[in-house]
Amino acid sequence: MSAYREGREPVRHKPLALLCAQCAQRRVVRNADDTFVCERCDLEQPVFAVTPLPSDPVAKEWRGLPEGMAKTTVEDLTAFAREMGITEPAASLTVACNGLGVVVEVATSSGHPVGVDLRVNVAGLPPVTLRVETKEHVDAKRTGLTVEVQTGDAAFDERVFVESAAAPEDLALTLASPAVRRAIVTVLDHVGSVELTELGIEVGLRGEGACAPARLRELVLALRTIAGAPRVLSPSTEETPRRVNVARAVLFCVAPIVLAPLIHALHRYATFSVLIGVVAAGLAGLVWLVLQPPLRRLVAGRSRSHLDFAMLRGVLLGDLFVAALAALLLVNGAGDRSAPRHVELVAYEVGYDSEDHQAIVYAMDGPEKHSFSFDDPQRRIHLPATVTATFRQGRLGFPWQQGNAVVHWSSDDAKGK
């Protein structure tokens, strides 16, 4: 067994928990023996199995169709139930596979069947999500951003991405068995990911053929094999580095800090030009690109680093854009030394915002269109109307309105902006 025991030496000092491959009896192994004998069924078996035992799932219990669910929608699951000895339509079965119960049940959405869920309730497995490896995962590992547990099984390591906050040595122990690795690959042939938790394993099949009996049998055996994987009795967690937590806290705290001056700037110095937003996005993007390498180095080193990196770089880009836009608006407005230009514009349309009880007056200043909002709960403003406003050129060349505009119609007037 030396061929697949390699790489698990760092965790040999920890007590291991296993499930008997035949009857699912729990057993604690406190030494480095290659095999152990089950106390219930006397089966001698390897601690790290090479192949799973043949299985013949049998029904333990079943649940009929909920009221209102058409029998024809689960006819394929009924076919699987018949193989288990159930002759009536069934929505849920618990089948015993080598002594361990695997729940197979119809998955519903708004009362309508959408597929099949399979679940094994077994405690102690390290929390881990196993996915089909993508180009994103490969690139993250190649650049050193993500460091993934490697089993030494090249076919498995190239096919499966191991994503977890569990200690690497605990994961290496659980994945040490070739039988467990093959079972994981089998499950991933049917679904995009399989999640192991401290309470068990669950996968969902969707789409055509989800209820095929042969497919369900294969998954039942694979899940039973994974459920019997070794796991440490005292698991440990790979703690998120303090620097990552600090960076996350700083970036999220910066958001409200930079938002306050932006709100002030939009209230006092809002410009008519959308170009200022493009300039702010460009400036934010340049700074964001410069900060990518140090941010990558900051979070690198764990199997979930690519997720932290994606989240932090998104928050960083938002913070930078808000800060850049606020700075441009304040410089353009507060630093403006141009002479005020007082204009009287003729309105060509009046709209109404029923939610805010405001009249929206549209007017032209040469080729430029402007809109002004005025409180008008009684809907009195109407055409013909004129708007008096004060415009300034802007320190950076982005025109903006100074103070409130005034609308005149007939002999009445009202103040607004």
N, C-alpha and C positions, 0 to 999 in steps of 0.2 A: 504493500500500500504506500510505499514511499513516494510513488509517482505523483500522488495527489495530496500527500501530507505536507509537501513542501510549502513554505510560506505561512504556516499557522503556528510556528513555534512561539511567537510573542504572546499568544493567549493560552498556552498550555497550562499556565499556573492557575487559570480561572476554572471553577467548577462548571461543567457543561450539563445542559438538560436536553434530552432527546425523547422522541416518541418511538416506540417499537414499530417497525415497519409492517408487522402483521396484525397487532391488536391495539396499537396506539397507547399502550401503557407508558406512562412517563417514567423516565429513569435518569438519575443523576450520575454522571461519570466524573470521578474525582481523580483520575490518574490518566496516564498517556497510553492506555491499552488500545490496541488496534480494533478489538471486538468487545462486545459485551453480551451477556445473556439476559433475556427478558425474564423478569420475576414472575410474570403471569403465564406466558405461553412457552417458556423455556427455549425460545428461538435464539440461537447464537447468530449475531449479525455484526457487520462492521460499523464502527463509529461514524465513518465517512463512507457511505455506500457508493458503490460504482454504478449499480443499476437498481431501479426500483423493483420490488417484488411484483409478480403478476397479480392483478386484482380482478375481482368480480363484484362490482357494486350491487348491493341489495337494498331494497326499500326498508326504511325504519318506520317512517310515518308519512302521511300525505294529507294535503288539504284540497278540498274540492274547489270548483270555480265560484268566485264571488257572485252574488246575485246581480244580474244585469249584464255579465260578461258573456259575449257570444261564444259558444263552444267551438265554432269553426275557427276562431282566431287563435286558438291554442291547440289545434289538432296535432301539430308536430310535437309539442310537449307531451300530449297524450300518448303519442307513439313511444316516446321515451319512457313514460310511466308504465306502459304495457310491458316493456322489457323488464321493468322492475317488479312486475306482478300486479300492477294496478290496472283494472279494466275500465274504470270510469274516468272522465275528463278531470285533470288535476291542474291546479295552479301553482302548487308547491309540493316538493318532495324532499325528504331528508334521506339520503342514501348512505349506507355504510360501506366505505372503501377501506379494506384492511383494518376494520375496527374504528375508523374515524368518520364521524358524520359530516357529510357535505350537503349543504342546502342548495337545491336547484328550484328556482321559482320564477314565475312570469313577472317581468318588469312592466309597470304601467305608468302612463302619463295621462292625467285627467280621466282616469278610469279606462283608458284604452291600452291594450298590450303594445309594447314597443320592442320587446326582446326578452332576453333571459338573463337573470343574475345568478351567479354561483358564489357561495360564501362558505368559508370554513372558520368556525369559532375555535381558535386555539391561542393560548396566551404565551407571551415571552419572546416573540420574534422581534428583532430590532426594527424600528420604523424605517422603511426604505421604499422608494419608488423605483421600479425597474422599467426602463423604457427601451424601445427600439432606438438605437443610436442614430442621430441625425448629423448632418454636416455641421450644424451649429455646435454640437457637442464635440465633434472631431476638431474643429477650429479652436474651440476654447481650450481643449487639452493640448493642442499643438503649440499654442502661444503661451502656455503656462498659466492661463487664467484659472482653469479648473484642474484639480488634482483628484483623480478617481481611483477607487480601490481596484486593483488588478488581481485577478485570480491565478494568473499563469496559464490559463486555458485561452489560447489565442482566438479560437473561433468564438468563444463566449465573450471575451473582452472586446472584440471588434463588433459584435452584434448587439450587445446589451450595455446600456448606460446606467450606472448605479448612482442614484441621487439620494443622499441621506445626510442627516445631522448626527447619526450614530457614530460611535468611535470606529475608525477604520479597522482595528483589530477584531471588533465584534462582527463587523460585516464580513471580513475575510473568513471568520469561523463559520458563519452561516452559509457562505457560498463555497465552502471547501469541498463539499460532496459533489462529484461528477453527476450523480443522479439528480440532485437538486438543480444544478445548472442546466441540465438537459430539460428538466421539467419547466423551468422558467422560459427557455427558448420555445418550448411547445406552446405555452400559454401566449407568448408574444407573437406566435404565428397566427393567432386568432384575434388578439386585441392589441391596442397600441401601448398599453402600460399595465402593470400589475403592482398593486400597493400592498405591502406588508405593514401591519400595525401591531401594537402590543396586544390587540384583541383578536387578531386573525387576518384573513385574506379575503378579498372580494374582487371579482371581475364581472364585467357586464358585456354581453353579446348583443349586438344590434344589427338590424338589416336582414336581408334574405338568408335563409339557412341557419338562423340563430338557434333554432330548436331541433336541428338534425340530431337524432339519437347517437350516431357514431361520434359526432363532434362533442356532444355533451359527455359521453363516456371518456373520451380522451382528456377533456379538461378536468373531469372529476379525478382521474388518476394523477394528473399533473399537480393539481392543487393538494391532493393528499400527500404527494411526495414532498412538495415544498413545505407543507405544514409540519413534516417530520424532521426538518432541517435542525442541526444543532443550534443552540442559543445559550448564551452565558446566563448564569443565574443573577449576576450583579452587573447589568449593562451600564455602560457609561456613554456620555454624550460629548461629541466634539464641539466644544464651546465656540460661539462666534467671537472672533478676536475683538478686543476692546476698541481697537482703531476703527473697525467696521461699524460698531454700535455708535461710536462718537460721530463718525461721518454721517450716519443716518440721522442722528438726533440734530446735528448742526443743519443739515440741508432741510429737514422738515421745520425746524424752528425759524430758519431764514425766510421761509415762504410768507408768513404773516408780517414779518418785519419789512420786507420789500413791498408788500401789497399796500401797506398804509400810505407811503408816499405816492404810489401810483393812483390810488383813489383820490388823494388830494390834488394831484396834478391833473387828473381827468376832470375834476370839478372846477378847477380854476383856469387851466390853460389848455383845455382840449382843442386840438387843431382840426381843421377841415380836411387835411391831407391824409390819405391812407398810406402815403409813402413813408411816413415816420415809423409805421409799424414794420414795414419791410426793412428799413435801416436798423431798427432795434433787433429784428430777427437775425439780420446779417452779423451784427456785432456780437449778439449772444452766441450765435453759431461758431464764430471764430474763437471766442474764449472757450467755448465748450470743447472744441476740437483740441485746443492746446492742453486742456485739463484731462483728456482721456488717458494718456499714459500713466500719470501719477495716480489717477483713480483706479485704473486697472491693477497697478501694483499694490494699492491699498487693500483691495478685496481679494486678491488672488490667493490660492492655496487650498481650497476646499471643493468638495463635489458640488456645492450649491453656489459657488462663487459667480458663475455666469448669471444666475438669477439675481443675486445681490447687485451685480454690475449693471444689469439692465434696468433695475429699479432705481438705483442711485443716479445713473446717467440721465434718466427721464426726469427725475425731480430736479437735478442740477440744471438741465436745459430750461425747465419752467422758471426756476428762480432767476436764471440769467436773463431771460427774455423780459420778465416783469421788472427787474432792476434796470435793464437798458432802456425800456420804454419810459419808465418813471424818470430816469435821468434826462433823457432827451426832451421830454415834455417840460420838465422844470427849467432846463437850460434855455429852451426855446421861448418859454413864456416869462419866467421870473427874470431872466437876463435880457429881455427885449428892451431896446432903447429906441425903437422906431416911433414915429409920430402916430397918434391915434387917427383913424379914418372913420368919420361919422357918416353913415349912409342911411338913406330911406328907400326901402325896397317895396315894390308892388307885389302883393301876393297873387298867385295864380291858382291856388288850390288850398282848401281847408279840410283836413281829416279829423278824426276823433278817436281817442283811445278810451274805450268804455271802462277798462279795468282801472286805469289811473285817473280817469275823469279829466283828461287833458286834450286840448285842441292842438293839432299839428298843422302849422301854417307853413306852406311852401312858397318860396320867393326866389327870384333870380337876381344875381349881382353880376351883370355882364353875362359871360358864358357859364358862370358857375351857379349851381343850384344849392340852395340852403334850406334847411328845415328848422323850425323853432317850435318849442313846446311851451304851452301856457296853461295854467290851471283854469279850468272852465267847467265846473260841475253843472252849470245850468245850460251849457251848450249855446252860449250867446254869440260867440265869435263867428262871423260869416263874411263872405265876399260882398262888396269890394272891401279890401283891407290893405293896410300898409304896415311895414315893420321897420322900426328905427333901431339900429344896432351900431356898435363900435367895433371895428376890426383893426388888428395890428399885424404887421408883417412877420414877426417872429425872429428871434436872434439867429436861428438856424435856417430861416427861410420857409418855415411852415406857418401859414396864416392861421390866426386864432381869434376868437371873439372875446372881447374884454367886457366884463359886467353882464347885466341882464339886458335882453332886448325888450322893446315895448311895441305892442301891436295896437293899431288904431283901426276901428271900423265904425262907420257912422259917426256918432258923437261920443262914443264910449271908448275906453282904453283899459288895458290890463297889463300888468308886468309879467314877464316870464323869461325863459332862456332858451 
